[in-house]
Amino acid sequence: MSPGEGEGGGGAAVTFRKRSKRRSNAAVKLDQPQIIHDDYYYQSSSSSSSSKGGRNVARLMSYWELPEYMKDNEFILNYYRADWPVLEALFSVFRWHNETLNVWTHLIGFVLFLGLTMANLWEVPQLADLLGFLTGNLSFIISRKFMFIIQNQLLIKLGSTLSAATNVSHNFSAETTNFVHDLKQMKSQEMNNIASPGDQLSVALWPFYVFLAGSMFCLLSSSICHLFSCHSHPLNVLLLRIDYAGITTMIITSFFPPIYYIFQCDPRWQFIYLGGITLMGICTIITLFSPKLSSAKFRTFRAMLFASLGLFGIVPAIHASIVNWGNPKRDITLVYEIAMALFYLTGTGFYITRIPERWKPGCFDLAGHSHQIFHVLVVMGALAHYGAILVMLDWRSTLGCDINTIITL
């Protein structure tokens, strides 16, 4: 074979290899998913957007680019953070991504409950009674009516005692003396349990602060989880466990004020109900500490576990309604508690169904998706429960344990 032929054959081979390489590159590009547009990226002031130490820095990505452990909601398509350094994740609280509103909804809720806690500790009634304007006048009218009923019962007892005394013909002076002594003793005992209009009975506030602390822990742990879970897989798993523990803690501590104040005169039921919900909560936390149950596959299971924990409250609620059937503040307390239940159950429904992003994937990536709605409803439910506890505290500050006995005399 001549040298010319050899050159021609070699040139054709090179040309063929180049064309093959171009075809293979084109095929690779077609196989890759559509990557997010340039406006989905932003540059950190302290580092470049390419890479640093093997990590992507300050780059938002699509659902298909995420590591498997972060794939939780396939209906949210873009604006994800993954493998971000801790400082970048921290400062992303002031940037737009699909977790921004998840962070801020519960962060604002935490600040709100922190303010309510400080207001109660510092005895600032205008701020502490955040929901009091809805019930203040009604509660005052009902309380005055209730005190009128009590006074009538005392007058009836006094009249019956006087009638019996007048029927006694002998030793009149001795009987009169005994009657006056008994009346003073009865009045002293009963007034210990009925506060005069200007006085307040001493009420234990620790159950109230237990609820506030549990709510703040839940809201803060949720915000931290949504903010920093993009850092790494180990931190993601740890923060999810703390988040689940926070939700469970909030549910448990929500039971303490109503059960303690309603069954204050019967410690046996306090122990049964509070001990039961605490034990259930501990079992829930232990169960959810399994890494497998943190995956998206068990989303419905987790929601049902939390819902069943909350629905345990139906039993003491029915019991409390029966025990306090004659309590004029029972109805307004039930309104608050029913509102709380509706907020929580509706939020759970959004959490499970992933509505509205399920209807139009990609349209609710930044705002309006189900988890954000769930967060808002959780805060509203906690505020409704706070309002119910204020009514209970007002009730217990004016009526002591023997009030039911006084009414039935």
C-alpha positions as CSV (number, residue, x, y, z in Angstrom):
1,M,0.0,0.0,0.0
2,S,1.4,3.4,-1.0
3,P,2.0,6.2,1.5
4,G,-0.8,8.3,-0.1
5,E,-3.3,5.5,0.4
6,G,-2.2,5.2,4.0
7,E,-2.8,8.9,4.7
8,G,-6.2,8.8,3.0
9,G,-7.2,5.8,5.1
10,G,-5.9,7.4,8.4
11,G,-7.8,10.7,7.7
12,A,-11.0,8.9,7.1
13,A,-10.6,7.0,10.3
14,V,-10.0,10.2,12.3
15,T,-13.0,11.8,10.7
16,F,-15.2,8.8,11.6
17,R,-14.0,8.9,15.2
18,K,-14.8,12.6,15.5
19,R,-18.3,12.1,14.1
20,S,-18.9,9.2,16.5
21,K,-17.7,11.3,19.5
22,R,-20.1,14.1,18.5
23,R,-23.0,11.6,18.2
24,S,-22.2,10.1,21.7
25,N,-22.1,13.6,23.3
26,A,-25.4,14.5,21.7
27,A,-26.9,11.3,23.1
28,V,-25.6,12.0,26.6
29,K,-27.2,15.5,26.5
30,L,-30.5,14.1,25.4
31,D,-30.5,11.5,28.2
32,Q,-29.9,14.1,30.9
33,P,-33.0,15.8,32.6
34,Q,-33.7,19.4,31.9
35,I,-31.5,21.4,34.3
36,I,-32.9,24.6,35.9
37,H,-32.4,27.9,34.2
38,D,-29.7,30.4,35.0
39,D,-32.0,32.5,37.1
40,Y,-32.2,29.6,39.6
41,Y,-28.6,30.2,40.6
42,Y,-27.1,32.9,42.8
43,Q,-23.5,33.6,43.9
44,S,-22.4,33.7,47.5
45,S,-20.2,36.7,48.5
46,S,-17.7,34.4,50.1
47,S,-17.3,31.6,47.6
48,S,-17.8,30.8,44.0
49,S,-20.9,28.9,42.6
50,S,-18.8,26.2,41.0
51,S,-17.4,24.1,43.8
52,K,-15.4,24.3,47.0
53,G,-13.9,21.3,48.8
54,G,-15.9,18.9,46.7
55,R,-19.3,20.6,47.6
56,N,-21.7,22.6,45.6
57,V,-21.8,26.1,47.1
58,A,-24.9,28.3,47.1
59,R,-26.5,26.6,44.1
60,L,-30.1,25.9,43.8
61,M,-31.0,22.7,41.9
62,S,-33.9,20.7,40.5
63,Y,-35.6,17.7,42.1
64,W,-33.8,15.3,39.7
65,E,-30.3,16.5,40.8
66,L,-31.0,15.9,44.5
67,P,-29.3,13.1,46.5
68,E,-31.8,10.3,47.3
69,Y,-32.1,11.2,51.0
70,M,-33.5,14.6,50.1
71,K,-36.1,13.5,47.7
72,D,-39.3,14.0,49.7
73,N,-41.9,15.7,47.5
74,E,-41.8,15.0,43.8
75,F,-44.4,17.8,43.1
76,I,-41.9,20.5,44.1
77,L,-39.6,20.6,41.1
78,N,-37.0,23.4,41.7
79,Y,-35.3,25.7,44.1
80,Y,-33.7,23.0,46.2
81,R,-30.5,23.3,48.3
82,A,-28.2,20.3,48.8
83,D,-24.8,19.7,50.4
84,W,-24.5,23.3,51.4
85,P,-21.9,24.5,54.0
86,V,-23.4,25.4,57.4
87,L,-22.8,29.1,57.0
88,E,-24.3,29.2,53.6
89,A,-27.4,27.3,54.9
90,L,-27.6,29.8,57.8
91,F,-27.6,32.9,55.7
92,S,-30.0,31.3,53.2
93,V,-32.7,32.2,55.8
94,F,-32.7,35.6,54.0
95,R,-32.8,34.2,50.5
96,W,-35.5,32.6,48.3
97,H,-35.7,28.8,48.0
98,N,-38.4,26.3,48.5
99,E,-37.7,26.1,52.3
100,T,-37.7,29.9,53.0
101,L,-41.4,30.1,54.1
102,N,-41.1,26.8,55.9
103,V,-38.4,28.3,58.0
104,W,-40.1,31.7,58.6
105,T,-43.7,30.4,59.4
106,H,-42.4,28.5,62.4
107,L,-39.7,31.0,63.3
108,I,-42.3,33.7,63.5
109,G,-44.5,31.4,65.6
110,F,-41.5,30.7,67.9
111,V,-40.9,34.5,68.4
112,L,-44.7,35.0,69.0
113,F,-44.8,32.3,71.8
114,L,-41.6,33.6,73.3
115,G,-43.2,37.0,73.5
116,L,-46.3,35.5,75.1
117,T,-44.2,33.6,77.6
118,M,-42.2,36.8,78.6
119,A,-45.4,38.8,78.8
120,N,-46.9,36.2,81.3
121,L,-43.7,36.0,83.3
122,W,-43.6,39.9,83.5
123,E,-47.3,40.1,84.1
124,V,-48.2,42.3,81.1
125,P,-51.9,41.6,80.8
126,Q,-52.5,43.5,77.6
127,L,-50.0,41.4,75.7
128,A,-50.5,38.1,77.5
129,D,-54.2,38.1,77.0
130,L,-53.7,38.0,73.2
131,L,-57.1,36.4,72.6
132,G,-58.8,37.8,75.6
133,F,-60.7,40.5,73.7
134,L,-62.8,37.7,72.2
135,T,-64.0,36.5,75.6
136,G,-63.4,39.2,78.1
137,N,-66.9,40.8,78.3
138,L,-68.7,37.5,77.9
139,S,-66.6,35.9,80.6
140,F,-67.3,38.8,83.0
141,I,-71.1,38.6,82.5
142,I,-71.1,34.8,82.9
143,S,-68.9,35.0,86.0
144,R,-71.2,37.5,87.6
145,K,-74.3,35.4,86.9
146,F,-72.5,32.4,88.3
147,M,-71.7,34.2,91.5
148,F,-75.4,35.3,91.8
149,I,-76.4,31.7,91.7
150,I,-73.9,30.8,94.4
151,Q,-75.2,33.6,96.6
152,N,-78.8,32.4,96.2
153,Q,-77.7,28.9,97.2
154,L,-76.1,30.3,100.4
155,L,-79.2,32.3,101.2
156,I,-81.4,29.2,100.8
157,K,-79.2,27.3,103.2
158,L,-79.3,30.2,105.6
159,G,-83.1,30.4,105.5
160,S,-83.5,26.7,106.0
161,T,-81.2,26.8,109.0
162,L,-83.1,29.8,110.5
163,S,-86.4,27.9,110.1
164,A,-85.1,24.9,111.9
165,A,-83.8,27.2,114.7
166,T,-87.1,28.8,115.3
167,N,-88.8,25.5,115.8
168,V,-86.7,24.7,118.8
169,S,-88.5,25.9,121.9
170,H,-85.9,25.0,124.6
171,N,-82.4,26.2,125.1
172,F,-82.9,29.0,122.5
173,S,-79.8,30.9,123.3
174,A,-77.5,27.9,123.1
175,E,-78.9,26.9,119.7
176,T,-78.5,30.5,118.4
177,T,-74.9,30.5,119.6
178,N,-74.2,27.2,117.8
179,F,-75.9,28.4,114.7
180,V,-73.8,31.6,114.5
181,H,-70.6,29.6,115.1
182,D,-71.6,27.1,112.3
183,L,-72.5,29.9,109.9
184,K,-69.2,31.6,110.4
185,Q,-67.3,28.4,109.9
186,M,-69.3,27.6,106.8
187,K,-68.8,31.0,105.4
188,S,-65.1,30.9,106.1
189,Q,-64.8,27.5,104.3
190,E,-66.9,28.4,101.3
191,M,-65.3,31.8,100.8
192,N,-61.9,30.1,100.7
193,N,-63.1,28.6,97.4
194,I,-64.9,31.6,96.0
195,A,-62.8,34.6,95.3
196,S,-64.4,38.0,96.0
197,P,-64.6,40.4,93.0
198,G,-61.3,42.0,93.9
199,D,-59.4,38.9,95.0
200,Q,-57.7,36.1,93.1
201,L,-57.2,32.5,94.2
202,S,-53.7,31.1,93.9
203,V,-53.3,29.0,90.8
204,A,-50.4,26.8,89.8
205,L,-48.9,28.1,86.6
206,W,-46.3,25.5,85.8
207,P,-48.7,23.5,83.5
208,F,-49.2,26.6,81.5
209,Y,-45.5,27.2,81.1
210,V,-44.9,23.6,80.2
211,F,-47.3,24.0,77.3
212,L,-45.5,27.3,76.2
213,A,-42.1,25.6,76.5
214,G,-43.3,22.6,74.5
215,S,-44.7,24.8,71.7
216,M,-41.5,26.9,71.5
217,F,-39.4,23.8,71.3
218,C,-41.5,22.4,68.5
219,L,-41.5,25.6,66.4
220,L,-37.8,26.3,66.9
221,S,-36.7,22.7,66.1
222,S,-38.9,22.8,63.0
223,S,-37.3,26.0,61.8
224,I,-33.8,24.7,62.4
225,C,-34.5,21.4,60.6
226,H,-35.8,23.2,57.5
227,L,-32.9,25.6,57.5
228,F,-29.9,23.2,58.0
229,S,-31.1,19.8,56.7
230,C,-29.6,20.6,53.4
231,H,-26.0,20.4,54.8
232,S,-25.4,16.6,54.8
233,H,-27.1,13.3,55.1
234,P,-26.1,12.7,58.8
235,L,-27.2,16.1,59.9
236,N,-30.4,15.7,57.9
237,V,-31.3,12.5,59.8
238,L,-30.4,14.1,63.1
239,L,-32.5,17.2,62.6
240,L,-35.5,15.2,61.3
241,R,-35.4,13.2,64.6
242,I,-35.3,16.4,66.6
243,D,-38.2,17.7,64.5
244,Y,-40.3,14.7,65.2
245,A,-39.5,14.9,68.9
246,G,-40.5,18.5,68.9
247,I,-43.9,17.7,67.3
248,T,-44.5,14.9,69.9
249,T,-43.4,17.2,72.7
250,M,-45.9,19.9,71.7
251,I,-48.7,17.4,71.6
252,I,-47.8,16.0,75.0
253,T,-47.4,19.4,76.7
254,S,-50.7,20.6,75.2
255,F,-52.5,18.1,77.5
256,F,-50.9,19.4,80.7
257,P,-52.9,22.7,81.3
258,P,-56.4,21.5,80.5
259,I,-56.1,18.1,82.4
260,Y,-54.4,19.7,85.4
261,Y,-56.9,22.6,85.8
262,I,-60.0,20.7,85.0
263,F,-59.2,17.7,87.2
264,Q,-57.4,19.8,89.8
265,C,-59.7,18.5,92.5
266,D,-59.2,14.9,91.6
267,P,-55.4,14.1,91.3
268,R,-56.2,10.5,90.4
269,W,-57.4,11.5,86.9
270,Q,-54.6,13.9,86.5
271,F,-52.2,11.1,87.0
272,I,-54.1,8.7,84.7
273,Y,-54.4,11.1,81.8
274,L,-51.1,12.9,82.0
275,G,-49.2,9.6,82.6
276,G,-51.0,7.9,79.7
277,I,-50.3,10.7,77.1
278,T,-46.7,11.0,78.3
279,L,-46.1,7.3,77.9
280,M,-47.7,7.3,74.5
281,G,-45.5,10.2,73.5
282,I,-42.3,8.5,74.6
283,C,-43.2,5.4,72.6
284,T,-43.9,7.6,69.5
285,I,-40.5,9.4,69.8
286,I,-38.7,6.0,70.1
287,T,-40.6,4.7,67.1
288,L,-39.9,7.7,64.9
289,F,-36.2,7.6,65.7
290,S,-35.8,4.8,63.2
291,P,-34.0,6.2,60.1
292,K,-36.3,4.2,57.8
293,L,-39.4,5.9,59.2
294,S,-38.0,9.3,58.3
295,S,-38.2,8.6,54.6
296,A,-40.9,10.0,52.3
297,K,-42.4,6.5,52.0
298,F,-43.7,6.7,55.6
299,R,-45.1,10.2,55.4
300,T,-48.7,9.0,56.0
301,F,-47.7,6.7,58.8
302,R,-46.0,9.6,60.6
303,A,-49.0,11.8,60.2
304,M,-51.4,9.1,61.4
305,L,-49.1,8.5,64.4
306,F,-49.2,12.2,65.4
307,A,-53.0,12.4,64.7
308,S,-53.7,9.4,66.9
309,L,-51.6,10.9,69.7
310,G,-53.7,14.1,69.5
311,L,-57.0,12.3,69.3
312,F,-56.3,10.6,72.6
313,G,-57.6,13.9,74.0
314,I,-61.2,13.0,73.1
315,V,-61.4,10.7,76.1
316,P,-60.5,13.3,78.8
317,A,-62.4,16.0,76.8
318,I,-65.7,14.0,77.2
319,H,-64.9,13.3,80.8
320,A,-64.2,17.0,81.5
321,S,-67.4,18.0,79.8
322,I,-69.4,15.7,82.1
323,V,-67.5,16.8,85.2
324,N,-67.9,20.5,84.4
325,W,-71.4,20.4,82.9
326,G,-72.6,23.3,85.1
327,N,-69.5,25.4,84.4
328,P,-70.6,28.5,82.4
329,K,-67.2,28.7,80.8
330,R,-67.3,25.2,79.5
331,D,-68.8,26.2,76.1
332,I,-66.3,28.9,75.3
333,T,-63.5,26.6,76.3
334,L,-64.9,23.9,74.0
335,V,-65.1,26.4,71.1
336,Y,-61.4,27.2,71.5
337,E,-60.5,23.5,71.7
338,I,-62.6,22.5,68.7
339,A,-60.9,25.2,66.7
340,M,-57.6,23.9,67.7
341,A,-58.5,20.4,66.6
342,L,-59.8,21.6,63.3
343,F,-56.6,23.6,62.6
344,Y,-54.4,20.5,63.5
345,L,-56.5,18.0,61.5
346,T,-56.8,20.3,58.5
347,G,-53.0,20.8,58.5
348,T,-52.5,17.1,58.7
349,G,-54.7,16.7,55.7
350,F,-52.6,19.1,53.7
351,Y,-49.4,17.4,54.9
352,I,-50.6,13.9,53.7
353,T,-52.3,14.9,50.4
354,R,-49.7,17.4,49.2
355,I,-52.3,19.7,47.9
356,P,-52.1,22.1,46.0
357,E,-48.7,21.3,44.5
358,R,-50.0,17.9,43.5
359,W,-52.5,19.6,41.2
360,K,-49.9,21.7,39.4
361,P,-46.3,20.5,40.0
362,G,-43.8,23.3,39.9
363,C,-46.2,26.2,40.4
364,F,-46.0,26.2,44.2
365,D,-42.2,25.6,44.6
366,L,-41.6,28.9,46.4
367,A,-44.9,29.7,48.0
368,G,-48.2,28.1,48.7
369,H,-47.3,24.5,48.9
370,S,-48.8,22.1,51.4
371,H,-46.0,22.1,54.0
372,Q,-46.2,25.9,54.4
373,I,-50.0,25.7,54.8
374,F,-49.4,22.9,57.4
375,H,-47.0,25.2,59.3
376,V,-49.5,28.1,59.4
377,L,-52.3,25.9,60.7
378,V,-50.1,24.4,63.4
379,V,-49.4,27.9,64.8
380,M,-53.1,28.9,64.6
381,G,-54.0,25.7,66.4
382,A,-51.5,26.4,69.2
383,L,-52.9,30.0,69.5
384,A,-56.4,28.6,69.8
385,H,-55.2,26.3,72.6
386,Y,-53.5,29.2,74.3
387,G,-56.9,31.0,74.3
388,A,-58.6,28.0,75.9
389,I,-55.9,27.9,78.7
390,L,-56.5,31.6,79.5
391,V,-60.2,30.9,80.0
392,M,-59.3,27.9,82.3
393,L,-56.8,30.1,84.3
394,D,-59.5,32.8,84.8
395,W,-61.9,30.1,85.9
396,R,-59.5,28.5,88.4
397,S,-58.5,32.0,89.7
398,T,-62.1,32.6,90.9
399,L,-63.4,29.2,91.8
400,G,-61.8,26.6,94.0
401,C,-62.1,22.9,94.2
402,D,-65.3,22.7,96.4
403,I,-67.5,24.8,94.0
404,N,-69.4,21.8,92.7
405,T,-70.3,20.8,96.2
406,I,-71.5,24.3,97.1
407,I,-73.8,24.5,94.0
408,T,-75.5,21.2,94.9
409,L,-76.2,22.1,98.6
